[in-house]
């Protein structure tokens, strides 16, 4: 059942046991995207790490493991917690603004970012911290019961729990609930196609624009992420936005921002929203300073100069840098004070949002008016 903090209604849900529990085996849900090697190891083909596992071994993500003669997902149906957030917190500024999104994650990650700001979840090896099983159907029903317009897979990267995320997205789609992936996009081509086939929106964390940063700071590579972005832009209808966390001295140079934003404009288009967000010391990079406001503003100006229409600053209080403007006439379309919406000068023309002042089409997924969820954050407990 769902217990919503501050609310009295309780909705009963069916329990669905999805684990495999056999003596001498790691419990888990049968995983996809792997193959056997001649030396007896099993190679995981979900992400570009291509972990090669012997009996009892886990991949770097820790949640995909070898169990007998197959690779299993050990966190299917298990969550680190459920919370209702404003959609702008993902961050998504052009996807159903002002509406509530039911957010959850599991554990583990397939990158090793030294600056991770959700490290207690993404680096977790303590599976006992995860809640009891929550079936995909139960999560979709929970979204309905709490009047959430969408469900977000977030806190840790959902590509590593692909089977669980896809099943939940299917259940949500059957009930008219949209789904959002908050991901670094570090995934191989075949699972990428399946994963995003069931997503309505995504925020892709473009962590930097150099191979040095991805390898030294994240333990990964840049090219697979760029491939994901080009795939989303050219081969899907998924609405997506980009986030770039600017870390002083690591990925915030004018030259790198210039190169990155020019690439975005050329390869993804000028309507893709880009969020420059402020770094706060965490995990293994506590010695780095907070990102100065001047760096965020400078980066935003470079992106606008390179033709991007919607560029935002985040993790700071900046009404000007958080609001949405018409790229044609400059009218303030959506005013934002943190996660509170104020000005609303968008109107619907058929299925498109347009500027009230000049009728210019504005890229995104909009409704006739803004949602009213505001900045609230509400924890809910799903018990079965």
Secondary structure as UniProt FT lines:
FT   STRAND          2..4
FT   TURN            5..6
FT   STRAND          10..11
FT   TURN            23..24
FT   STRAND          28..30
FT   STRAND          34..36
FT   TURN            38..39
FT   STRAND          42..44
FT   TURN            48..49
FT   STRAND          52..53
FT   TURN            55..56
FT   TURN            60..61
FT   STRAND          64..67
FT   TURN            68..69
FT   STRAND          70..73
FT   TURN            74..77
FT   STRAND          81..86
FT   HELIX           87..90
FT   TURN            97..98
FT   STRAND          100..105
FT   TURN            114..115
FT   TURN            117..118
FT   HELIX           119..122
FT   HELIX           127..129
FT   HELIX           136..145
FT   TURN            146..147
FT   STRAND          150..153
FT   HELIX           158..161
FT   HELIX           162..174
FT   TURN            175..176
FT   STRAND          178..183
FT   HELIX           189..197
FT   STRAND          201..205
FT   HELIX           211..218
FT   HELIX           223..235
FT   STRAND          239..246
FT   TURN            248..250
FT   HELIX           254..267
FT   TURN            270..271
FT   STRAND          274..278
FT   TURN            283..284
FT   TURN            286..287
FT   HELIX           293..305
FT   TURN            306..307
FT   STRAND          311..314
FT   HELIX           319..322
FT   STRAND          324..325
FT   TURN            327..329
FT   STRAND          332..337
FT   TURN            338..339
FT   STRAND          340..344
FT   STRAND          346..349
FT   TURN            350..351
FT   STRAND          352..355
FT   TURN            356..358
FT   STRAND          361..362
FT   TURN            374..375
FT   STRAND          378..382
//
